[in-house]
Amino acid sequence: MGLKRKQKVEPVKEEKSAVDEVFDRRKRIKADFNFRKAQPLLFMLAIISGFLIIAVGYYFSPISKVKSISVKNNYFLDSSYIKSLSGLNLENRYYLVFDYFIEKKLEESELIKSATVKHKDQGVIEITVEEETPFGYRYLEQGELLLTSGKAVELKSEYLDLIAKVPYIDGFESEEQLIKIAKAFQKVDRNIIESISEVSQYPMSYDENTLRLLMRDGNNFFASYYSLSTLNSYNEIASDFTASGLCIYSDDSLKVAFTSTCPWDAVVEEKEYWIDELGNVVVNQYGDPVEKKYFTDGNGNFILDASGNKILIPMGEEDDYEAYTKSQIE
């Protein structure tokens, strides 16, 4: 009996209708449209993701850090102190240092007039400052540093190194006096300021506001508020002398300096004045008291009478006697 081979029955494919074909085609077109529409966004997301990956990698790499901090134009303030004021260090990221904010932070200091911060090549941050100029320090209720701008600022611990560069100021406690001396020191070179040990007031007969400057070399320099700039020539003036403890005077009109006897060594001459019948001092036409004068010889020595007393020149004849004496000398 023979075996019958089974025939393989294949599934009958259902033919899509024309309507289904239309809808399938619309779906493919819509999917393609959505993909094309999303392409710019996907491209942008890819760029942003790539940038973030690069930025994060750069941020945590050593090459992103500041390599050096340079401080320029400082004289009184130490570079390390200015760096600490800025808040910058070598752990800062170079491109995350914002110049404007660092400048404003530095300018909060009472001793920094202005600051400029710049990004330089090779990861260098450059700080350039314009300092206020201190010309002295004093102690009233507290230690104060005096500036040529006319301000007096608290002598903080971080400023203590500055007192080696400026003199001690004795007196000048009123606001008016402080402004005057600050203005006078505006014309004095800062290297000359360092040569002064102490400044005080020393009233003279011709100027009760005379300034006495004790120099670090032991000499005394006397000047007015208006002639203090003569002090800039001090090194040249002092080089002509070998001795110390000299008294040097500046001249308001000639703008020069000269040496003379120190005021505490000067011999004070007691003057005598004519007295009238009522016991009042006789004055001349200008209101000045009339001084008594005595006869002297050609050498300037007083001529004495038989009793050893000086011979008085009659009042009103002083000029005649001086003219006569001068003619005899000539």
C-alpha positions as CSV (number, residue, x, y, z in Angstrom):
1,M,0.0,0.0,0.0
2,G,1.7,3.2,-1.1
3,L,2.2,6.2,1.2
4,K,0.7,9.5,0.1
5,R,3.0,12.6,0.3
6,K,1.5,15.4,2.2
7,Q,1.5,18.6,0.3
8,K,2.8,21.8,2.1
9,V,0.1,24.3,2.5
10,E,1.4,27.8,2.2
11,P,-0.5,30.7,3.9
12,V,-2.5,32.8,1.7
13,K,-1.1,36.3,1.5
14,E,-3.7,38.9,2.1
15,E,-3.4,41.6,-0.5
16,K,-3.6,45.1,0.9
17,S,-6.3,47.3,-0.3
18,A,-5.5,50.5,-2.1
19,V,-6.8,52.3,1.0
20,D,-4.3,50.6,3.3
21,E,-1.5,51.4,0.8
22,V,-2.4,55.1,1.0
23,F,-2.4,55.2,4.8
24,D,0.9,53.3,5.0
25,R,2.5,55.7,2.6
26,R,1.3,58.7,4.7
27,K,2.7,57.1,7.8
28,R,6.1,56.7,6.2
29,I,6.0,60.3,4.9
30,K,5.1,61.7,8.3
31,A,7.8,59.7,10.1
32,D,10.3,60.9,7.6
33,F,9.1,64.5,8.0
34,N,9.3,64.3,11.8
35,F,12.8,63.0,11.6
36,R,13.9,65.8,9.2
37,K,12.2,68.3,11.5
38,A,14.0,67.0,14.5
39,Q,17.4,66.9,12.8
40,P,18.4,70.6,13.8
41,L,17.5,69.9,17.4
42,L,19.3,66.6,17.4
43,F,22.3,68.4,15.9
44,M,22.2,71.1,18.4
45,L,21.9,68.6,21.3
46,A,24.8,66.8,19.9
47,I,26.9,70.0,19.8
48,I,25.9,71.0,23.3
49,S,26.6,67.5,24.7
50,G,30.0,67.5,23.0
51,F,30.8,71.0,24.3
52,L,29.8,70.0,27.8
53,I,32.0,66.9,27.6
54,I,34.9,69.1,26.4
55,A,34.2,71.8,29.0
56,V,34.0,69.4,31.9
57,G,37.1,67.7,30.7
58,Y,38.9,71.0,30.4
59,Y,37.7,72.3,33.8
60,F,39.1,69.3,35.6
61,S,42.4,69.3,33.7
62,P,45.5,71.1,35.0
63,I,45.7,73.3,31.9
64,S,42.5,75.2,32.8
65,K,44.1,76.7,35.9
66,V,45.8,80.2,36.3
67,K,49.5,79.7,35.7
68,S,50.7,82.9,37.3
69,I,49.5,86.1,39.0
70,S,51.5,89.2,38.2
71,V,51.2,92.5,40.3
72,K,52.5,95.7,38.8
73,N,53.0,99.4,39.8
74,N,52.8,98.7,43.6
75,Y,55.3,100.4,45.9
76,F,53.9,100.6,49.4
77,L,51.8,97.4,49.4
78,D,53.4,94.0,49.1
79,S,52.5,91.9,46.0
80,S,51.4,89.0,48.1
81,Y,49.1,91.3,50.1
82,I,47.5,92.5,46.8
83,K,47.1,89.0,45.6
84,S,45.3,88.1,48.9
85,L,43.0,91.1,48.5
86,S,42.1,90.0,45.0
87,G,41.1,86.5,46.2
88,L,43.0,84.9,43.3
89,N,45.2,81.9,43.5
90,L,46.6,79.2,41.2
91,E,43.6,77.0,41.8
92,N,41.3,79.5,39.9
93,R,40.2,78.6,36.4
94,Y,41.7,81.0,33.9
95,Y,38.6,81.6,31.9
96,L,36.4,81.9,35.0
97,V,38.3,84.9,36.4
98,F,36.1,88.0,35.7
99,D,38.3,91.1,35.5
100,Y,35.6,93.6,36.5
101,F,34.7,91.9,39.8
102,I,38.4,91.5,40.8
103,E,39.0,95.2,40.1
104,K,36.1,96.3,42.3
105,K,37.2,93.9,45.0
106,L,40.7,95.5,45.0
107,E,39.4,99.0,45.0
108,E,37.6,98.4,48.3
109,S,41.0,98.7,49.9
110,E,41.6,102.2,51.4
111,L,45.1,102.2,50.0
112,I,44.2,101.3,46.4
113,K,43.0,104.2,44.3
114,S,42.3,102.1,41.2
115,A,43.0,98.6,39.8
116,T,43.1,97.1,36.4
117,V,43.0,93.3,35.8
118,K,43.9,91.7,32.5
119,H,44.1,88.1,31.0
120,K,47.6,87.7,29.5
121,D,49.0,84.9,27.4
122,Q,50.2,81.6,28.9
123,G,47.5,81.6,31.6
124,V,48.8,84.8,33.3
125,I,46.5,87.2,35.2
126,E,48.0,90.7,35.4
127,I,47.0,93.1,38.2
128,T,48.0,96.8,37.9
129,V,47.3,99.1,40.8
130,E,47.4,102.8,41.5
131,E,48.1,103.2,45.2
132,E,47.1,106.0,47.6
133,T,50.3,107.7,48.9
134,P,50.9,107.5,52.6
135,F,53.2,110.3,53.9
136,G,53.2,109.5,57.7
137,Y,51.6,107.8,60.6
138,R,50.4,109.1,64.0
139,Y,48.8,107.9,67.2
140,L,45.8,109.8,68.6
141,E,43.0,107.6,69.9
142,Q,44.3,104.9,67.7
143,G,47.1,104.4,65.2
144,E,46.4,106.1,61.8
145,L,48.1,106.1,58.5
146,L,48.0,109.6,56.8
147,L,47.5,109.9,53.0
148,T,48.3,112.7,50.7
149,S,44.7,112.7,49.7
150,G,44.0,114.2,53.1
151,K,42.5,111.0,54.6
152,A,43.5,109.3,57.8
153,V,42.9,105.6,57.8
154,E,43.2,103.1,60.6
155,L,46.7,101.6,61.0
156,K,45.7,98.0,60.6
157,S,48.1,95.1,61.3
158,E,48.5,94.5,57.6
159,Y,49.8,98.1,57.2
160,L,52.5,97.9,60.0
161,D,55.3,97.3,57.5
162,L,54.5,100.7,56.0
163,I,55.6,102.7,59.1
164,A,59.2,101.8,58.1
165,K,58.7,103.8,54.9
166,V,57.0,106.9,56.3
167,P,57.8,109.3,59.2
168,Y,56.0,109.8,62.5
169,I,53.8,112.8,62.4
170,D,53.6,114.8,65.7
171,G,50.8,117.2,66.0
172,F,48.6,118.5,63.1
173,E,45.5,117.2,64.9
174,S,43.0,119.6,63.4
175,E,41.3,118.8,60.1
176,E,42.7,122.0,58.6
177,Q,46.3,121.2,59.6
178,L,46.0,117.7,58.2
179,I,44.7,118.9,54.9
180,K,47.5,121.5,54.6
181,I,50.3,119.1,55.4
182,A,48.8,116.4,53.2
183,K,48.7,118.9,50.3
184,A,52.3,119.9,50.9
185,F,53.5,116.3,50.8
186,Q,51.7,115.8,47.4
187,K,54.8,117.5,45.9
188,V,57.4,115.4,47.7
189,D,58.9,112.3,46.1
190,R,58.0,109.1,47.8
191,N,61.7,108.1,48.1
192,I,62.4,111.3,49.9
193,I,59.4,110.6,52.2
194,E,61.3,107.5,53.3
195,S,64.3,109.6,54.3
196,I,62.2,111.4,57.0
197,S,62.1,110.1,60.5
198,E,59.7,112.6,62.1
199,V,57.6,115.7,61.3
200,S,56.5,118.2,63.8
201,Q,55.6,121.9,64.1
202,Y,58.3,124.3,65.2
203,P,57.0,127.9,65.4
204,M,59.5,130.6,64.3
205,S,59.3,134.3,64.8
206,Y,58.7,134.8,61.1
207,D,56.3,131.8,60.7
208,E,54.4,130.1,63.5
209,N,53.5,127.2,61.1
210,T,57.1,126.3,60.3
211,L,57.6,122.5,59.8
212,R,60.5,120.7,61.3
213,L,61.5,117.5,59.6
214,L,64.0,115.3,61.4
215,M,65.8,113.3,58.7
216,R,67.1,109.8,59.2
217,D,70.7,111.0,58.7
218,G,70.3,113.2,61.8
219,N,69.9,116.6,60.1
220,N,66.9,118.9,60.6
221,F,65.1,120.5,57.7
222,F,62.9,123.5,58.3
223,A,60.2,124.5,55.7
224,S,56.8,126.0,55.3
225,Y,53.8,124.3,53.8
226,Y,54.6,126.1,50.6
227,S,58.3,125.4,50.3
228,L,58.3,121.7,51.3
229,S,58.9,120.7,47.7
230,T,62.4,121.9,48.1
231,L,62.9,118.7,50.1
232,N,63.1,116.8,46.8
233,S,66.7,118.2,46.4
234,Y,67.7,117.0,49.9
235,N,70.1,114.3,48.8
236,E,71.9,116.8,46.6
237,I,72.0,119.4,49.4
238,A,73.1,117.0,52.1
239,S,75.9,115.6,49.9
240,D,77.8,118.9,50.4
241,F,78.1,118.3,54.1
242,T,80.1,115.8,56.1
243,A,78.7,116.6,59.5
244,S,75.3,115.5,60.8
245,G,72.9,117.3,63.1
246,L,72.8,120.4,60.8
247,C,69.9,122.7,60.5
248,I,68.8,123.3,56.9
249,Y,66.3,125.9,56.0
250,S,64.2,126.3,52.8
251,D,63.4,129.7,51.4
252,D,59.8,130.4,50.3
253,S,60.7,132.9,47.6
254,L,63.9,131.6,46.2
255,K,63.0,127.9,46.4
256,V,66.5,127.1,47.7
257,A,67.9,125.8,50.9
258,F,70.7,127.0,53.2
259,T,72.3,126.0,56.5
260,S,72.3,128.2,59.5
261,T,72.4,128.0,63.3
262,C,69.8,125.7,64.8
263,P,67.0,127.7,66.4
264,W,67.7,126.1,69.8
265,D,71.3,127.2,69.6
266,A,70.7,130.8,68.5
267,V,71.5,133.5,71.0
268,V,68.4,135.4,71.9
269,E,69.2,139.1,72.1
270,E,67.1,141.1,74.6
271,K,66.0,144.2,72.9
272,E,65.4,147.5,74.7
273,Y,62.7,150.0,73.6
274,W,62.2,153.7,74.2
275,I,59.7,154.5,76.9
276,D,57.7,157.8,77.0
277,E,56.8,159.9,80.1
278,L,53.7,157.8,80.7
279,G,55.6,154.5,80.6
280,N,54.4,153.4,77.2
281,V,56.6,152.0,74.5
282,V,57.4,154.5,71.8
283,V,56.3,153.4,68.3
284,N,57.3,154.7,64.9
285,Q,55.0,155.8,62.1
286,Y,54.4,152.2,61.2
287,G,53.3,151.2,64.7
288,D,56.5,149.3,65.4
289,P,58.2,149.8,68.7
290,V,61.4,151.9,68.6
291,E,64.4,150.0,69.7
292,K,67.3,151.6,71.7
293,K,70.7,151.5,69.9
294,Y,74.2,152.0,71.2
295,F,77.4,153.4,69.8
296,T,79.8,150.8,68.3
297,D,83.3,151.0,66.9
298,G,84.4,149.9,63.4
299,N,84.6,146.2,64.6
300,G,81.0,146.2,65.9
301,N,82.0,146.4,69.5
302,F,80.1,148.6,71.9
303,I,81.8,151.9,72.9
304,L,81.8,152.2,76.7
305,D,81.8,155.3,78.9
306,A,84.1,155.9,81.8
307,S,81.9,153.8,84.0
308,G,82.0,150.9,81.5
309,N,78.4,151.3,80.4
310,K,77.3,151.3,76.7
311,I,76.7,154.7,75.3
312,L,73.1,155.2,74.0
313,I,72.4,156.9,70.7
314,P,69.8,159.6,71.1
315,M,66.4,158.7,69.7
316,G,66.0,159.8,66.2
317,E,69.7,160.0,65.4
318,E,70.2,156.2,64.8
319,D,70.1,156.6,61.0
320,D,72.5,159.5,61.0
321,Y,75.0,157.6,63.1
322,E,74.8,154.5,60.9
323,A,75.4,156.6,57.8
324,Y,78.4,158.2,59.5
325,T,79.8,154.9,60.7
326,K,79.5,153.4,57.2
327,S,81.3,156.4,55.6
328,Q,84.2,156.0,58.1
329,I,84.5,152.3,57.2
330,E,84.5,153.0,53.5
